[in-house]
Amino acid sequence: MQTVLKEKVNVDAVFRSFKSDSSTTRSGWEHKRIEPRYVKRKGGEVLKVKEVRRSYGQRKGKRLQIHFVIHCEDDRYFHLVYDADKIIWILLYEFDDQMLFDEKEINVEIQWDGLSRSKD
């Protein structure tokens, strides 16, 4: 089962600029040079990323969105999206378990006017 979240989050990530000789470093394509480490939700919850299960880039015209399937502590799985044009992160879904979502590519349209709004 999956839960739709569609929430903007802050993400601590490593951005790599060049290919590393390390066998543990995934490099090459632009989306493989980005590695999310922590996801910070508005409510204060911090998700520590144990593993990036899958990542893929998706073009929206000239824009690039990068999708990540992440495995966090407490065996929680999420679909996370980075929009390179808008420079924002969206936590899209939480999955109960890994299921078969590693093979699923999801088309996402991010609507954002550039202004931060508080729902408080």
C-alpha positions as CSV (number, residue, x, y, z in Angstrom):
1,M,0.0,0.0,0.0
2,Q,1.2,3.6,-0.6
3,T,0.3,6.9,1.0
4,V,0.3,10.0,-1.1
5,L,2.2,12.8,0.6
6,K,3.1,15.5,-2.0
7,E,4.9,17.6,0.6
8,K,7.8,20.0,0.2
9,V,10.8,18.9,2.3
10,N,14.3,20.0,3.0
11,V,16.9,17.5,2.1
12,D,20.6,17.2,3.0
13,A,22.3,15.7,0.0
14,V,25.7,15.1,-1.5
15,F,26.3,16.6,-4.9
16,R,29.2,15.2,-6.8
17,S,31.0,17.1,-9.6
18,F,33.4,14.4,-10.9
19,K,33.7,10.7,-11.2
20,S,35.3,9.1,-8.1
21,D,37.5,6.0,-8.1
22,S,35.6,4.7,-5.1
23,S,33.5,1.6,-6.0
24,T,30.8,2.8,-3.5
25,T,30.3,6.1,-5.3
26,R,27.7,6.1,-8.0
27,S,28.6,8.6,-10.7
28,G,28.2,9.2,-14.3
29,W,24.7,10.6,-15.0
30,E,23.5,13.8,-13.4
31,H,20.9,12.0,-11.2
32,K,23.5,9.6,-10.0
33,R,25.7,12.4,-8.7
34,I,23.1,13.4,-6.2
35,E,22.7,11.3,-3.1
36,P,20.1,12.3,-0.5
37,R,21.2,11.7,3.1
38,Y,18.5,13.2,5.4
39,V,14.9,14.4,4.7
40,K,13.5,17.0,7.0
41,R,9.7,17.3,7.1
42,K,7.8,20.4,8.2
43,G,6.5,18.7,11.3
44,G,10.1,18.2,12.6
45,E,10.5,14.6,11.6
46,V,13.9,13.7,10.2
47,L,14.3,10.7,8.0
48,K,17.8,9.2,7.7
49,V,18.3,7.6,4.3
50,K,19.9,4.2,4.6
51,E,20.0,3.4,0.9
52,V,18.9,4.9,-2.4
53,R,17.2,1.9,-4.0
54,R,16.6,3.5,-7.4
55,S,17.1,6.8,-9.1
56,Y,16.2,8.1,-12.5
57,G,16.0,11.4,-14.4
58,Q,12.8,12.5,-16.1
59,R,12.6,15.4,-18.6
60,K,9.6,17.9,-18.5
61,G,10.3,20.0,-21.5
62,K,13.7,21.6,-20.7
63,R,13.3,20.9,-17.0
64,L,14.8,17.9,-15.3
65,Q,13.2,16.1,-12.4
66,I,15.2,13.4,-10.5
67,H,13.3,10.7,-8.8
68,F,14.6,8.6,-5.9
69,V,13.2,5.6,-4.2
70,I,14.8,5.7,-0.7
71,H,14.9,3.2,2.1
72,C,15.1,5.0,5.5
73,E,15.6,3.8,9.0
74,D,12.7,1.8,10.6
75,D,12.3,0.1,7.2
76,R,10.3,2.9,5.7
77,Y,10.3,3.5,1.9
78,F,9.6,6.8,0.1
79,H,9.5,8.3,-3.4
80,L,11.4,11.6,-3.3
81,V,11.7,14.0,-6.3
82,Y,14.2,16.8,-6.9
83,D,13.1,19.4,-9.4
84,A,16.4,20.9,-10.8
85,D,14.7,23.9,-12.4
86,K,12.7,25.0,-9.3
87,I,15.4,23.7,-6.9
88,I,12.9,22.1,-4.6
89,W,12.4,18.6,-3.1
90,I,9.0,16.9,-2.9
91,L,8.3,13.8,-0.8
92,L,5.7,12.1,-3.0
93,Y,4.8,8.8,-1.5
94,E,5.4,6.5,1.5
95,F,5.3,2.8,0.8
96,D,4.4,0.1,3.4
97,D,7.1,-2.1,2.0
98,Q,9.4,-2.3,-1.0
99,M,6.7,-3.9,-3.2
100,L,7.5,-3.7,-6.9
101,F,7.9,0.1,-7.1
102,D,11.5,-0.1,-8.1
103,E,10.4,-0.6,-11.7
104,K,7.7,2.0,-11.7
105,E,8.4,5.4,-13.2
106,I,5.9,8.1,-12.1
107,N,5.0,11.2,-14.1
108,V,5.0,14.1,-11.7
109,E,3.8,17.7,-12.3
110,I,5.0,20.1,-9.7
111,Q,3.0,23.3,-9.3
112,W,4.9,25.9,-7.4
113,D,4.8,29.7,-7.7
114,G,8.1,30.3,-5.9
115,L,6.6,31.6,-2.7
116,S,6.8,29.9,0.6
117,R,3.5,29.7,2.4
118,S,2.8,28.5,5.9
119,K,-0.4,26.6,6.6
120,D,-0.4,27.7,10.3
